Amino acid sequence: QVQLVESGGGLVQAGGSLRLSCAASGSTSSIKAMGWYRQAPGKQQRALVATIRSDGSTTYADSVKGRFTISRGNASNTVHLQMNSLTPEATAVYYCRATSEAGLIWVYWGQGTQVTVSS
């Protein structure tokens, strides 16, 4: 089992920055990738924002390339998302997600953190 706790959401003006953090606990040695997804108001699906794998490789949604950066913290079980040049379209609940492999592939989600960008 893996538990995820997000922090760092809030309200920011357009053009501003926010840094989200996600701390994993539990069976963290089995984690293969961690990432961020977001669910915008009125949307039913969570969309990929960025992910980082155990080998350090990253993937970004086209809409955030060049503005968002995902990185690991000093502790290997933490992940950060630096979000710069925010636009109102970034308003969403941001969820941390971890994928672990322990015989089977397991997917874990955090509780979500609200990011609101005002125009």
N, C-alpha and C positions, 0 to 999 in steps of 0.2 A: 504494500500500500504506500502511496505517496500523497502527501498533503501539500497544498500550494496556498500561499498567502500573498496577495498583492497589496501594494501600497503606492502612494504617489499621485493618485488622481486628484482632480480638482477643477477649478474654474480658471480660465486664462483668456486673455484677449487674443484676437487674431494676430498672428505674427509672433506670438510668444512661444515659450518652450515649457515642457514638462518632462519629468523623468519618472518613469514607472519602474517599480522593482517587484520581483517575485522571488520568494524564498520557498524552497522545497524542503520537506522533512520526511522522515520515514525511510523507505527503501530507495534512497537516492542513488545508490551504486548501480541500479538497473536502468537509470534514465538514459535514453539515447538522444533525445532532443527536447528542447524547451522553446516555447514561442508565445507569441501574443496574437490573439484574435480579437475582433471587435464586433459588436452588434449595435448598429445604428438605430435610432428611434424609428419605429414602424417597420423595421426589417425583422424577418423571422430567422434569417440565417446569420451565423457568425462568420465573418470573413477573415481570412489570413491577413495579418499585418507583417509579421516577421517571425522567423524561426532560426535557431542556431542549434547545430548538431554537435555530437560529442567530439567530432573531428575538427570543430571550429568553423565549418562551412555554414554559410547563411543564405537565406532566401527572403526576399522582400516583395511585398505587393508593389506593382508598378506605381501606384498612386502615392507611395511614400518614399520611393527610392530617392536618395540624395538629401532627404530631410530627416528621416528616422534612422537610428542606429541601434542595433541589438548587440548586447555584449554580455559576457559572463562577469560576475562579481569576483572579488578576491576569494570568496568561498565558492567552490565549484558547484554548489547547489543553489546559487542565486543567479538571476538573469535580470538585466536592466534594459529598458527601452527609452532611449533619449529621443524626444520628439521636438523638432525645431520647426520654425516657420509654420506654426499650426494654423489651419483654416477652420471655419465653422463646420465644414464637411467631416472633420475629424471627431465631432461630437458623437460619443458612443459609450457603451459600457465595454471596457477592455478586460479580457479574460486571459489569464495565464494558462497555458496548456503544457503538459509534460507527457511524453511518450516513453514508456519503459518496456523492456523486454525481459520477461522472466518466464521462459517457456512459451508463453503467449505474448502478444502485443497488448499492452494496457494503455489506455488514455485517461489522463486525469485533468480536471479543470479546477481552477480557483473560483472564488465566489464572485469575482468581478470588481472593478473599480471604475467609477464614473469619471469621464473626462468631458468637460463642457468648454467649448471655445465660442466666445461671444464675438460678434462682428462690430 
